[in-house]
Amino acid sequence: MASATQSSGMLTREQLFHLFERFTILTTQSDVKKRIIDAVLDKQEAVAVTTALQEEIFLEMGVDPRFGISCLGKISTEYENDRDLMIEFYKFLAKEEMACDEAELGEEEFAEKKSYQQNLQQQQLEMLRHMRKFNLDDQSAILEKLHQQMENGNYESEASILSAGQMEEIIQRKVTPLFMPS
């Protein structure tokens, strides 16, 4: 007799954290990497393999795979106020993207992209460190400008950076009135 699988409600935090951790472990294993690469060489989508991998993890957890995948699409709304879970969810998405890129791009191009991403993250970290020097109102103004810049740049990676000079300029404009009444 087959055991029942969960197919309703929403996945719990614990279930999601388990999925994220298990997926991270599996995608670092050479046999799983080879499975994704072989699929790409066979003209399949890498994401189809990572999705199948997630479905296998759901089965291990006693969760109906289609239900589990549908829950992933609801995380942002169901857990929007759970900062820790959302951080892990975005790490999970990044890990899936990296696993696909590694299979699709080849060693050299993947190494270049990974180096670029690390450099970009370092610049973002420096920007955040500099931004912390400002009061909360100024930080909000900087983040609003950054949001506008990202929207205008179609959310391209380069649009996610403001230099120290640009931040200073945002603060100056914020506190400098355009005209002074007499």
Secondary structure, 3 states (H helix, E strand, C coil): CCCCCECCCCCCHHHHHHHHHHHHHHCCCHHHHHHHHHHHHCCCCHHHHHHHHHHHHHHHHCECHHHHHHHHCCHHHHCCCCHHHHHHHHHHHHHHHHHHHHHHHCHHHHHHHHHHHHHHHHHHHHHHHHHCCCCHHHHHHHHHHHHHHHHHCCCCHHHHCCCHHHHHHHHHHHHCCCCCCC
